[in-house]
Every structure is written in C-alpha cells, then in structure tokens.
Amino acid sequence: MTDYDVAGYARRFVTARALSPELRQVWTGALARAAGTDMRADVLDLGAGTGRFGTVLRAAWRAERVIAIDRSMPMLRQMRLADANLAVHADMGALPLRTGSLDACLCSMVLHYSPDPAAVCREIRRLLRPGGVLCVRTGAQETIASFSFLRYFPAARRAERSAMPDRADVINWLGHAGFADVVVEKVRTPAARGHWRYCRKVLSRGFPSLQLVPNVEFVVGAAFMILDTILHALLCRPIPPEETLLVTGVAV
Ligand SMILES: C[S@@+](CC[C@H](N)C(=O)[O-])C[C@H]1O[C@@H](n2cnc3c(N)ncnc32)[C@H](O)[C@@H]1O
C-alpha cells in the first residue's frame, strides 16, 4: 500500500497531481451537478491529502467551512490556508466530528484504503444533516485503462487492479450505509496539456501507485514512456482523457 508519510512523497504528490485551472473547472462543475443547488455550508474533505480539492469545494458547494481530515501529517502539511478552515489528523475509521454537523462530504481517492468502506460511509451518514450529500470520487476497474501511463509500469497496474472497486461495489457501500438516490457519473478529464507535460508529471513519481514500482522497473518503464512520448508528439497524437467515477448519495 502507498505510504503517504515517506520522506519527500507529499511534495511529489503536489507536483504530479496539482489541479490545473481546466481540471478545477471540470470538477467544480461535476461536484455542483452532483450536489444540486443547495448551499453546503459545512463540508468535510475526508482523506483530503494536500487539500487540492478545498477551493473546488468552496466554488462548487459554496462551502463556508471546509474541514480536511487525513491520517498523513506530511500530506496535511502541504495545505495552504485557502484549502481548509481546519485540518485534522485522524483516521477515517474514527472520525472526531459531531452527529449531524455536516452538509456534505467528499471522499476523493480514499475509500479504497479502508478495510470496510461501507462502515466509513455509515459513519459519514451519521455526520450529515438530513439532505446532506456524500460524493465519492474514485478510480474503478472500468477506468484503470484510461490512465495510459500504467501500461509502462506493470507493478502499478497490478496495484490499481487489486485496490480499485467496481462501480457496483461503490453503489453498494452507499446503499448499505442508508444513502438514497445514488447516482454515478463517469467524469472525463484531460490527462495533461501536451505529451511532455504528461511525461514529466508521471516521471516525478507522485502518482500513488508509482511508489509501489521497484526502481529497476521504474527506470525501464520511464525509458519506454519517453520513447513513446517522442513518437506521439511527432505524430501529433491526442492524449486520451482520464476517467474517474463520481458516485453521489443523499442522507435521508
Ligand atoms: C490518493 S490520496 C487523495 C488525496 C485527496 N483526497 C485528493 O484527491 O487529492 C489518498 C489520501 O488518503 C489518505 N488516507 C489513506 N488512508 C486513510 C485513512 N485510513 N484515514 C484517513 N486518511 C487516509 C492518505 O494519507 C492520502 O492523503
């Protein structure tokens, strides 16, 4: 499993996974569609990492207070003031918040780290006021192939295959936790603006699954990726978009 506390990793995550203005716009739109038009004043960003979704949540949900929870101190330390009103070092299995204290919650790329994601969803439901929404942003078996860098790094691909849920699993987590009106949107986002930017992003090794690739495999994969990048750039091939599921349920 990726170790988010490893020295230097949080910084690499910021470099590799920063949201461009274009991505921020796509996710603001998707999260606004998912949660409807109500204002969501108190929002939890669970497994917030470096807080890259904080400003998106303020824009999409008109959030007044964003609480960021993560179990990695090095990731939380990368946050800027604008990313969260409160950063809390805690595990998603034991959330230190009051019942009915939230209007919405985002779990972005985190629930697959829990041994019991349905129990985490139940706990989130307890924290939400009636009508509150939970949005789960996640990779899934059906979206793995859209992350084209994975073809160069088999160990990373295997790790994603064994960790990522099926769409039906995520729907069941929310359903069993008592969320109603569960809907799924497959969100397509540009991988990068240009082949070389994409290559640099990947080779900075900030994608979580790349931490699990042995060094020799990483060097070999990087060499093949650079060769392909030259070829694709010369032939002006488009970079395929990446796909992510956004699964939303309403607390009743
Ligand atoms: C892939 S990162 C996603 C970060 C952020 N949500 C984003 O999309 O940029 C996964 C994050 O989940 C956190 N995490 C993993 N297991 C956790 C747990 N049991 N409780 C709280 N946070 C956890 C990690 O520390 C890491 O910051």
The ligand as an SDF file (V2000), in Angstrom:
LIG
                    3D

 27 29  0  0  0  0  0  0  0  0999 V2000
   -4.7270    9.4170   -3.2700 C   0  0  0  0  0  0  0  0  0  0  0  0
   -4.6180   10.4680   -1.8770 S   0  0  0  0  0  0  0  0  0  0  0  0
   -6.0130   11.5120   -2.2080 C   0  0  0  0  0  0  0  0  0  0  0  0
   -5.9130   12.8440   -1.5530 C   0  0  0  0  0  0  0  0  0  0  0  0
   -7.0370   13.8190   -1.8920 C   0  0  0  0  0  0  0  0  0  0  0  0
   -8.3240   13.3210   -1.4810 N   0  0  0  0  0  0  0  0  0  0  0  0
   -7.0090   14.1250   -3.3730 C   0  0  0  0  0  0  0  0  0  0  0  0
   -7.8620   13.6260   -4.1120 O   0  0  0  0  0  0  0  0  0  0  0  0
   -6.1060   14.8640   -3.7670 O   0  0  0  0  0  0  0  0  0  0  0  0
   -5.2100    9.4510   -0.5710 C   0  0  0  0  0  0  0  0  0  0  0  0
   -5.1850   10.1310    0.7860 C   0  0  0  0  0  0  0  0  0  0  0  0
   -5.9090    9.3130    1.6940 O   0  0  0  0  0  0  0  0  0  0  0  0
   -5.2480    9.3470    2.9460 C   0  0  0  0  0  0  0  0  0  0  0  0
   -5.6390    8.1580    3.7100 N   0  0  0  0  0  0  0  0  0  0  0  0
   -5.3630    6.8630    3.4460 C   0  0  0  0  0  0  0  0  0  0  0  0
   -5.9080    6.0760    4.3910 N   0  0  0  0  0  0  0  0  0  0  0  0
   -6.5360    6.8900    5.2830 C   0  0  0  0  0  0  0  0  0  0  0  0
   -7.2820    6.6680    6.4770 C   0  0  0  0  0  0  0  0  0  0  0  0
   -7.4730    5.4260    6.9510 N   0  0  0  0  0  0  0  0  0  0  0  0
   -7.7970    7.7290    7.1300 N   0  0  0  0  0  0  0  0  0  0  0  0
   -7.6020    8.9830    6.6560 C   0  0  0  0  0  0  0  0  0  0  0  0
   -6.9060    9.2620    5.5300 N   0  0  0  0  0  0  0  0  0  0  0  0
   -6.3730    8.2240    4.8470 C   0  0  0  0  0  0  0  0  0  0  0  0
   -3.7740    9.3640    2.5840 C   0  0  0  0  0  0  0  0  0  0  0  0
   -2.9770    9.8180    3.6630 O   0  0  0  0  0  0  0  0  0  0  0  0
   -3.7750   10.3040    1.3750 C   0  0  0  0  0  0  0  0  0  0  0  0
   -3.5700   11.6250    1.7440 O   0  0  0  0  0  0  0  0  0  0  0  0
  1  2  1  0
  2  3  1  0
  2 10  1  0
  3  4  1  0
  4  5  1  0
  5  6  1  0
  5  7  1  0
  7  8  2  0
  7  9  1  0
 10 11  1  0
 11 12  1  0
 11 26  1  0
 12 13  1  0
 13 14  1  0
 13 24  1  0
 14 15  1  0
 14 23  1  0
 15 16  2  0
 16 17  1  0
 17 18  1  0
 17 23  2  0
 18 19  1  0
 18 20  2  0
 20 21  1  0
 21 22  2  0
 22 23  1  0
 24 25  1  0
 24 26  1  0
 26 27  1  0
M  CHG  2   2   1   9  -1
M  END
$$$$
